[in-house]
């Protein structure tokens, strides 16, 4: 085992594997390029043939062969003692061997870091799912697809950002700690600020602060940020995930539909090379225009029941029970129909489809439908049986918003932990005047799942939330509260 002092502090890398493969794809077998480069990465395969050694060096762009020989490679014997997974920098001429393998003919090399744990077999990879997620640093080398998915995630976020910036949107940052959990119906995580002696909530949505900025005069704003919901784990859910939320003054939910389908199609072309994809073995076409249909029409279509907000509540309850939907005792028609939709319809929508015009009862932040009482101007883009996002013509009337908050507060007092509390500061902001505004939220993780063909949200998050390993502390001790001291100069 080498000592820390034996490893260099930096390496002068002049080329990457993927770049060399592209640049010299036309170099014939048994030919030299004349270019000397230094490449660096992990040794993932090794084959010895007498006085010749062939190694596959992999960096984050691809792989290239290191071609070493006793007659021309410095410290050839030491090179042959390297372990799979060791980090190496190799310097030499770019050549193509007689067998057609693009290679760096190593004249000199240096060990950059040792792999002190046995590295996974490149051909078998890491097959245990829990180990893959828990030891992502090893998974990314053993399973090349894992690294490609995470690079696609980065590309997706970049493509979304540039799409919006090109249309005049301004990126902003809003607080992660909230004094009240709002902007969505979800159970929050709670923490405590010692110096202020107050509980704070990790944000469950970005919405309310972004709309405050529209009130302040920023007419097109967006944020790509982490949100936190104290809910269960599933192939579609992780307690912390990434959301895009945007708000545009003078727009409504029809404008948000146009923006959504244009943006998703653009990002698909940028990341996956086409808006026509395959997901879970079925074609998925993000090309505009997407189908637009109302929640009531779709639910009647898929449930086989004619449903209406005007139907008696008891009749709706009977139909819901017949369809296998659980209904709360205090629910009104809108919430019952929404439950039937989630039970019978949403899982069967392949899409992409804009599910429009939700019951007001389940949409406390959306504006009333301009023609149909009891509904609001809200849509969710649904893809492969799951919602990709949520969007409104935003509610701008402070009095109506107060009434909706009061209804939510009553539900919260009755035991609904996901209902929104009264937010007096947001109401105060609305009283300064919010112009007609369209708002949109998109789940970045789910978008990446569709673009990369991933079936579980954990595949597209570098370090998903997992149960503790055996021996890990489940309840870390909270540090003692300390009074803030004077600031030293």
C-alpha positions as CSV (number, residue, x, y, z in Angstrom):
1,X,0.0,0.0,0.0
2,X,1.4,3.4,-1.1
3,X,1.8,6.2,1.4
4,X,-0.2,9.5,0.9
5,X,3.1,11.3,0.1
6,X,3.6,9.0,-2.9
7,X,0.6,10.4,-4.7
8,X,0.8,13.6,-6.8
9,X,-1.2,16.7,-5.9
10,X,-2.4,17.2,-9.5
11,X,-2.1,15.7,-12.9
12,X,-1.5,17.4,-16.3
13,X,-4.2,15.7,-18.3
14,X,-4.3,16.8,-21.9
15,X,-7.0,14.5,-23.4
16,X,-10.1,12.5,-22.5
17,X,-11.0,9.1,-23.7
18,X,-14.2,10.0,-25.5
19,X,-12.5,12.9,-27.3
20,X,-9.7,10.6,-28.5
21,X,-12.2,8.0,-29.8
22,X,-14.0,10.7,-31.8
23,X,-10.8,12.4,-33.1
24,X,-9.1,9.2,-34.3
25,X,-12.1,7.1,-35.3
26,X,-10.6,7.0,-38.9
27,X,-7.1,6.0,-37.8
28,X,-6.3,2.6,-39.5
29,X,-5.1,-0.5,-37.6
30,X,-1.3,-0.6,-36.9
31,X,-0.9,3.1,-37.4
32,X,0.5,5.9,-35.2
33,X,-1.0,9.3,-34.9
34,X,2.1,11.3,-34.0
35,X,0.3,13.0,-31.1
36,X,1.5,12.5,-27.5
37,X,-1.2,12.8,-24.8
38,X,-1.7,12.3,-21.1
39,X,-5.0,10.6,-20.1
40,X,-6.2,9.8,-16.6
41,X,-8.9,7.5,-15.2
42,X,-9.5,4.2,-13.5
43,X,-8.1,0.9,-14.7
44,X,-11.2,-1.2,-15.3
45,X,-9.7,-4.2,-17.2
46,X,-6.2,-5.6,-17.6
47,X,-4.7,-8.3,-19.8
48,X,-1.0,-9.4,-19.7
49,X,0.7,-11.1,-22.7
50,X,4.4,-11.7,-21.7
51,X,6.2,-8.4,-22.1
52,X,3.0,-6.6,-23.2
53,X,0.2,-5.4,-21.0
54,X,-3.2,-4.0,-22.2
55,X,-5.4,-2.0,-19.8
56,X,-8.8,-0.4,-20.3
57,X,-8.7,3.1,-18.8
58,X,-12.1,4.7,-18.2
59,X,-12.8,8.4,-17.5
60,X,-16.2,10.1,-17.4
61,X,-16.3,10.5,-21.2
62,X,-15.5,6.9,-22.2
63,X,-12.7,4.4,-22.4
64,X,-9.3,4.0,-24.2
65,X,-6.7,1.3,-24.1
66,X,-3.3,1.7,-22.4
67,X,-0.8,-0.2,-24.4
68,X,2.3,-0.9,-22.3
69,X,5.5,-2.8,-23.1
70,X,8.6,-3.8,-21.2
71,X,10.8,-2.2,-23.9
72,X,9.2,1.3,-23.9
73,X,7.2,1.8,-20.7
74,X,8.8,3.1,-17.5
75,X,8.5,0.9,-14.4
76,X,6.8,-1.8,-16.4
77,X,7.0,-4.3,-13.6
78,X,5.3,-1.9,-11.2
79,X,2.6,-1.1,-13.7
80,X,1.7,-4.8,-13.8
81,X,1.1,-4.8,-10.1
82,X,-1.8,-2.2,-10.3
83,X,-5.2,-3.3,-9.1
84,X,-8.5,-2.9,-10.9
85,X,-10.0,0.4,-9.9
86,X,-6.7,2.2,-9.4
87,X,-6.5,5.8,-10.7
88,X,-3.7,6.2,-13.2
89,X,-2.4,8.9,-15.5
90,X,-0.6,7.6,-18.6
91,X,1.5,9.5,-21.2
92,X,2.3,8.4,-24.6
93,X,1.5,8.4,-28.4
94,X,-2.0,7.7,-29.6
95,X,-1.9,4.6,-31.8
96,X,-4.2,2.0,-33.1
97,X,-3.0,-1.6,-32.5
98,X,-3.0,-4.4,-35.1
99,X,-6.3,-5.6,-33.7
100,X,-7.8,-2.2,-34.2
101,X,-8.0,-0.9,-30.6
102,X,-7.4,2.8,-30.2
103,X,-4.6,3.0,-27.5
104,X,-2.2,5.3,-25.7
105,X,1.3,3.7,-26.1
106,X,2.4,4.3,-22.6
107,X,5.9,5.8,-22.2
108,X,5.4,7.0,-18.6
109,X,2.7,6.8,-16.0
110,X,1.9,7.7,-12.5
111,X,-0.4,6.2,-9.8
112,X,-2.9,8.8,-8.7
113,X,-4.9,6.9,-6.1
114,X,-5.3,3.3,-5.0
115,X,-8.5,1.3,-4.9
116,X,-8.1,-0.3,-1.4
117,X,-11.4,-2.1,-1.7
118,X,-11.9,-4.9,-4.3
119,X,-13.5,-3.2,-7.3
120,X,-16.7,-4.7,-8.8
121,X,-16.3,-6.9,-11.9
122,X,-16.9,-4.7,-14.9
123,X,-18.7,-7.5,-16.8
124,X,-21.1,-8.4,-14.0
125,X,-21.4,-4.9,-12.4
126,X,-23.2,-4.5,-9.1
127,X,-26.4,-6.5,-9.3
128,X,-27.7,-5.9,-5.7
129,X,-30.1,-2.9,-6.0
130,X,-29.6,-1.7,-2.4
131,X,-25.8,-1.8,-2.8
132,X,-26.1,0.1,-6.1
133,X,-28.0,3.0,-4.5
134,X,-26.0,3.0,-1.3
135,X,-22.6,2.8,-2.9
136,X,-23.3,5.0,-5.9
137,X,-19.6,5.8,-6.1
138,X,-18.8,2.2,-7.0
139,X,-22.0,1.7,-9.0
140,X,-21.1,4.5,-11.4
141,X,-18.0,2.6,-12.5
142,X,-19.4,-0.9,-12.5
143,X,-22.6,0.0,-14.3
144,X,-21.9,2.6,-17.0
145,X,-25.6,3.3,-17.4
146,X,-25.7,4.8,-13.9
147,X,-23.2,7.5,-14.8
148,X,-24.9,8.1,-18.1
149,X,-28.3,8.7,-16.3
150,X,-26.7,11.2,-13.9
151,X,-25.1,13.0,-16.8
152,X,-28.4,13.1,-18.6
153,X,-30.0,14.6,-15.5
154,X,-27.4,17.4,-15.5
155,X,-28.1,17.9,-19.2
156,X,-31.8,18.0,-18.6
157,X,-31.6,20.7,-16.0
158,X,-29.3,22.7,-18.2
159,X,-31.6,22.4,-21.2
160,X,-34.6,23.5,-19.1
161,X,-32.7,26.5,-17.8
162,X,-31.6,27.7,-21.2
163,X,-35.1,27.1,-22.7
164,X,-36.6,29.4,-20.1
165,X,-33.8,32.0,-20.2
166,X,-34.2,32.3,-23.9
167,X,-37.8,33.2,-23.3
168,X,-37.1,36.0,-20.9
169,X,-37.5,34.1,-17.6
170,X,-35.3,35.1,-14.7
171,X,-33.9,32.4,-12.3
172,X,-34.3,33.2,-8.6
173,X,-33.7,31.5,-5.3
174,X,-36.3,31.3,-2.5
175,X,-36.0,30.1,1.1
176,X,-35.6,26.4,2.0
177,X,-36.7,27.1,5.6
178,X,-40.3,28.2,5.8
179,X,-42.2,29.4,8.9
180,X,-45.3,27.8,7.4
181,X,-45.5,24.8,5.1
182,X,-47.4,25.9,2.0
183,X,-47.8,25.8,-1.8
184,X,-48.9,22.1,-1.8
185,X,-50.8,19.5,0.2
186,X,-48.1,17.5,1.8
187,X,-46.7,16.6,5.2
188,X,-43.5,18.7,5.9
189,X,-40.3,18.0,7.7
190,X,-39.9,20.0,10.9
191,X,-36.6,21.4,12.3
192,X,-35.8,23.9,15.1
193,X,-33.8,27.1,15.0
194,X,-32.0,27.4,18.3
195,X,-31.0,31.0,18.2
196,X,-34.6,32.2,17.4
197,X,-36.1,29.3,19.4
198,X,-38.7,28.6,16.7
199,X,-39.7,25.6,14.6
200,X,-39.1,25.8,10.8
201,X,-40.3,23.6,8.0
202,X,-38.3,22.4,5.0
203,X,-40.2,23.6,2.0
204,X,-42.7,21.4,0.4
205,X,-43.1,23.6,-2.7
206,X,-41.6,26.8,-4.2
207,X,-44.9,28.4,-5.1
208,X,-45.8,31.0,-2.6
209,X,-42.4,32.8,-2.5
210,X,-42.2,32.9,-6.3
211,X,-45.7,34.5,-6.5
212,X,-44.5,37.1,-4.0
213,X,-41.8,38.0,-6.5
214,X,-44.4,38.4,-9.3
215,X,-46.2,40.8,-7.0
216,X,-42.9,42.6,-6.6
217,X,-42.7,43.1,-10.4
218,X,-40.6,40.2,-11.7
219,X,-42.9,39.2,-14.5
220,X,-41.3,35.9,-15.5
221,X,-39.5,33.9,-12.8
222,X,-38.4,30.3,-12.3
223,X,-36.6,28.3,-9.7
224,X,-35.1,24.8,-10.0
225,X,-34.7,23.6,-6.4
226,X,-34.9,20.8,-3.9
227,X,-38.2,20.3,-2.0
228,X,-38.9,18.0,0.9
229,X,-42.0,16.0,1.8
230,X,-42.3,13.8,4.8
231,X,-43.9,10.9,3.0
232,X,-43.3,7.3,2.1
233,X,-40.7,5.8,-0.3
234,X,-41.8,4.2,-3.6
235,X,-40.5,3.7,-7.1
236,X,-42.0,7.1,-7.9
237,X,-41.4,9.0,-4.6
238,X,-38.3,10.1,-2.6
239,X,-38.6,12.4,0.4
240,X,-36.4,15.0,-1.2
241,X,-36.7,15.7,-4.9
242,X,-36.2,18.5,-7.5
243,X,-38.9,20.8,-8.8
244,X,-39.0,23.4,-11.5
245,X,-41.6,26.0,-10.8
246,X,-42.2,29.1,-13.0
247,X,-44.6,32.0,-13.0
248,X,-45.5,34.3,-15.9
249,X,-47.5,37.5,-15.5
250,X,-50.3,38.2,-18.0
251,X,-50.6,34.4,-18.8
252,X,-53.2,31.7,-18.0
253,X,-53.2,27.9,-17.9
254,X,-53.6,27.7,-21.7
255,X,-50.3,29.6,-22.0
256,X,-48.8,27.1,-19.5
257,X,-49.9,24.2,-21.6
258,X,-48.2,25.6,-24.7
259,X,-45.1,26.3,-22.7
260,X,-45.1,22.8,-21.1
261,X,-45.3,20.8,-24.4
262,X,-42.8,23.1,-26.1
263,X,-40.3,22.8,-23.3
264,X,-40.6,19.1,-22.7
265,X,-40.3,18.3,-26.4
266,X,-37.2,20.6,-26.7
267,X,-35.5,19.0,-23.7
268,X,-36.2,15.5,-25.0
269,X,-34.6,16.5,-28.3
270,X,-31.6,18.0,-26.5
271,X,-31.1,15.1,-24.0
272,X,-32.4,12.0,-25.8
273,X,-32.0,13.1,-29.4
274,X,-35.7,12.9,-30.2
275,X,-39.1,13.8,-28.9
276,X,-40.2,10.3,-29.9
277,X,-39.1,7.9,-27.1
278,X,-39.8,4.4,-25.8
279,X,-40.7,4.0,-22.2
280,X,-41.3,0.6,-20.5
281,X,-41.5,-0.9,-23.9
282,X,-44.2,1.5,-25.2
283,X,-43.9,4.5,-27.6
284,X,-44.0,7.9,-25.9
285,X,-44.2,10.9,-28.2
286,X,-43.6,14.3,-26.6
287,X,-44.1,16.2,-29.9
288,X,-46.7,19.0,-29.6
289,X,-49.6,19.2,-29.6
290,X,-50.6,17.0,-26.6
291,X,-54.1,15.8,-26.0
292,X,-56.2,18.1,-23.8
293,X,-59.2,16.7,-21.9
294,X,-61.1,17.5,-18.8
295,X,-60.8,15.5,-15.6
296,X,-64.5,14.9,-15.5
297,X,-64.6,13.6,-19.1
298,X,-61.6,11.3,-18.7
299,X,-62.9,9.9,-15.4
300,X,-66.3,9.1,-16.9
301,X,-64.5,7.5,-19.9
302,X,-62.2,5.3,-17.8
303,X,-64.5,4.5,-14.9
304,X,-67.5,3.7,-17.0
305,X,-69.6,6.0,-14.7
306,X,-71.2,9.3,-15.7
307,X,-69.9,11.7,-13.0
308,X,-70.9,15.3,-12.3
309,X,-70.3,17.8,-9.5
310,X,-74.1,18.2,-9.5
311,X,-74.7,14.6,-8.5
312,X,-75.9,14.0,-4.9
313,X,-73.0,13.3,-2.5
314,X,-74.4,9.9,-1.4
315,X,-74.7,8.7,-5.0
316,X,-71.1,9.7,-5.6
317,X,-70.1,7.8,-2.5
318,X,-71.9,4.7,-3.7
319,X,-70.2,4.9,-7.1
320,X,-66.8,5.5,-5.5
321,X,-67.2,2.4,-3.2
322,X,-68.3,0.4,-6.2
323,X,-65.1,1.5,-8.1
324,X,-62.8,0.7,-5.1
325,X,-62.1,4.3,-4.1
326,X,-61.8,5.1,-0.4
327,X,-63.9,8.2,0.5
328,X,-63.6,10.3,3.6
329,X,-66.7,11.1,5.7
330,X,-66.5,14.8,5.3
331,X,-65.6,14.9,1.6
332,X,-67.7,16.9,-0.9
333,X,-68.4,16.0,-4.6
334,X,-65.2,17.4,-5.9
335,X,-62.9,15.5,-3.6
336,X,-64.8,12.3,-4.2
337,X,-64.6,12.6,-8.0
338,X,-60.9,13.4,-7.7
339,X,-60.4,10.2,-5.7
340,X,-62.2,8.2,-8.3
341,X,-60.0,9.8,-11.0
342,X,-56.8,8.8,-9.1
343,X,-58.1,5.3,-8.6
344,X,-59.5,4.5,-12.0
345,X,-58.1,6.9,-14.6
346,X,-54.7,8.5,-14.0
347,X,-52.8,5.1,-13.9
348,X,-54.3,4.2,-17.3
349,X,-53.4,7.5,-19.1
350,X,-50.3,6.9,-21.2
351,X,-50.3,10.3,-22.7
352,X,-48.8,12.7,-22.7
353,X,-52.2,14.3,-21.9
354,X,-53.2,17.6,-20.2
355,X,-55.8,16.7,-17.6
356,X,-57.8,19.9,-17.3
357,X,-60.3,21.6,-15.0
358,X,-60.0,20.2,-11.5
359,X,-62.6,20.4,-8.8
360,X,-62.2,23.6,-6.7
361,X,-62.4,21.5,-3.6
362,X,-58.9,20.0,-4.2
363,X,-57.3,23.1,-5.7
364,X,-57.0,25.9,-3.1
365,X,-54.4,28.0,-5.0
366,X,-56.0,28.0,-8.5
367,X,-58.4,30.5,-10.0
368,X,-62.1,29.7,-10.6
369,X,-62.9,28.3,-14.0
370,X,-64.1,31.2,-16.2
371,X,-67.2,29.3,-17.4
372,X,-67.9,26.3,-15.2
373,X,-68.8,26.7,-11.5
374,X,-67.2,24.3,-9.1
375,X,-64.1,23.9,-11.2
376,X,-60.8,25.7,-11.4
377,X,-58.4,26.4,-14.2
378,X,-55.8,23.8,-13.3
379,X,-54.1,21.0,-15.3
380,X,-51.7,18.2,-14.7
381,X,-49.6,16.8,-17.6
382,X,-49.9,13.1,-17.2
383,X,-47.3,10.7,-18.7
384,X,-47.2,6.9,-18.4
385,X,-49.8,6.9,-15.7
386,X,-48.3,9.5,-13.4
387,X,-48.4,13.3,-13.2
388,X,-45.4,15.1,-14.5
389,X,-46.4,18.4,-13.1
390,X,-49.1,20.8,-12.0
391,X,-50.3,24.2,-13.3
392,X,-52.9,26.9,-12.7
393,X,-54.3,30.1,-13.8
394,X,-53.2,31.5,-10.4
395,X,-55.7,32.7,-7.9
396,X,-55.2,36.5,-7.5
397,X,-58.1,37.5,-5.3
398,X,-56.9,37.9,-1.7
399,X,-60.4,37.5,-0.2
400,X,-61.1,34.3,-2.1
401,X,-57.6,33.0,-1.2
402,X,-58.3,33.8,2.5
403,X,-61.5,31.8,2.3
404,X,-59.7,28.8,0.7
405,X,-57.0,29.0,3.4
406,X,-59.7,29.0,6.1
407,X,-61.2,25.9,4.5
408,X,-57.8,24.2,4.5
409,X,-57.2,25.3,8.2
410,X,-60.5,23.6,9.1
411,X,-59.4,20.4,7.4
412,X,-56.1,20.6,9.2
413,X,-57.8,21.1,12.5
414,X,-59.9,18.0,11.8
415,X,-56.8,15.9,11.4
416,X,-55.6,16.4,7.8
417,X,-51.8,16.8,8.3
418,X,-51.3,17.7,4.6
419,X,-53.8,20.6,4.5
420,X,-52.3,24.1,4.1
421,X,-52.2,26.5,7.1
422,X,-53.2,30.2,7.0
423,X,-50.4,32.3,5.5
424,X,-51.1,35.9,6.5
425,X,-47.9,37.2,4.8
426,X,-48.9,35.7,1.4
427,X,-52.3,37.2,1.8
428,X,-50.8,40.5,2.5
429,X,-48.7,40.2,-0.7
430,X,-51.9,39.5,-2.7
431,X,-53.4,42.6,-1.3
432,X,-50.7,44.6,-3.0
433,X,-52.0,43.1,-6.3
434,X,-51.1,40.0,-8.3
435,X,-51.7,40.5,-12.0
436,X,-53.2,37.6,-14.1
437,X,-50.6,34.9,-13.8
438,X,-49.9,31.4,-15.1
439,X,-47.9,29.0,-12.9
440,X,-46.3,25.7,-13.7
441,X,-44.5,23.0,-11.6
442,X,-42.6,20.1,-13.2
443,X,-41.0,17.2,-11.4
444,X,-37.4,17.2,-12.7
445,X,-36.8,13.6,-11.4
446,X,-39.8,12.2,-13.2
447,X,-38.8,14.0,-16.4
448,X,-35.4,12.5,-16.3
449,X,-37.0,9.1,-15.7
450,X,-38.9,9.4,-19.0
451,X,-35.9,10.7,-20.9
452,X,-33.5,7.9,-19.7
453,X,-36.0,5.0,-19.6
454,X,-35.6,4.7,-15.8
455,X,-38.4,2.9,-14.0
456,X,-37.5,4.0,-10.4
457,X,-36.9,7.5,-9.1
458,X,-33.9,6.2,-7.2
459,X,-32.2,5.5,-10.5
460,X,-32.1,9.2,-11.4
461,X,-31.1,10.6,-8.0
462,X,-27.4,10.3,-7.2
463,X,-27.9,9.5,-3.5
464,X,-31.6,8.6,-2.8
465,X,-33.0,8.3,0.7
466,X,-32.4,4.8,2.1
467,X,-33.0,3.0,5.4
468,X,-29.9,3.0,7.6
469,X,-27.5,0.2,7.3
470,X,-27.0,-2.2,10.2
471,X,-25.0,-0.3,12.9
472,X,-25.9,3.2,11.6
473,X,-27.4,5.5,14.2
474,X,-31.2,5.9,13.5
475,X,-31.7,8.8,15.9
476,X,-28.7,11.1,16.1
477,X,-28.4,13.3,19.1
478,X,-29.6,16.8,18.6
479,X,-26.7,19.3,19.5
480,X,-27.3,21.3,22.6
481,X,-28.7,24.8,22.1
482,X,-26.2,27.6,22.5
483,X,-27.0,31.2,22.9
484,X,-25.5,33.3,20.1
485,X,-22.4,35.0,21.3
486,X,-20.8,38.3,20.2
487,X,-19.4,38.6,16.7
488,X,-15.6,38.8,16.9
489,X,-13.9,41.1,14.5
